[in-house]
Amino acid sequence: MSNLQSFDSVWDALEDDPIMAENMKLRSTLLIAIIKNIESSKRNQTETA
């Protein structure tokens, strides 16, 4: 039987260092916010760049 582990987030599972895991969580939250802002702005690719 395998040894299953449970984590609060995928970043906790991927990163052993809790500070680095938190950094990855913050970075992913920021990128999601940026993507949502771009998608809701109705600008084309040239205007967004």
Secondary structure, DSSP 8 states (H G I E B T S, - for coil): -------SSHHHHH-SSHHHHHHHHHHHHHHHHHHHHHHHHT--HHHH-
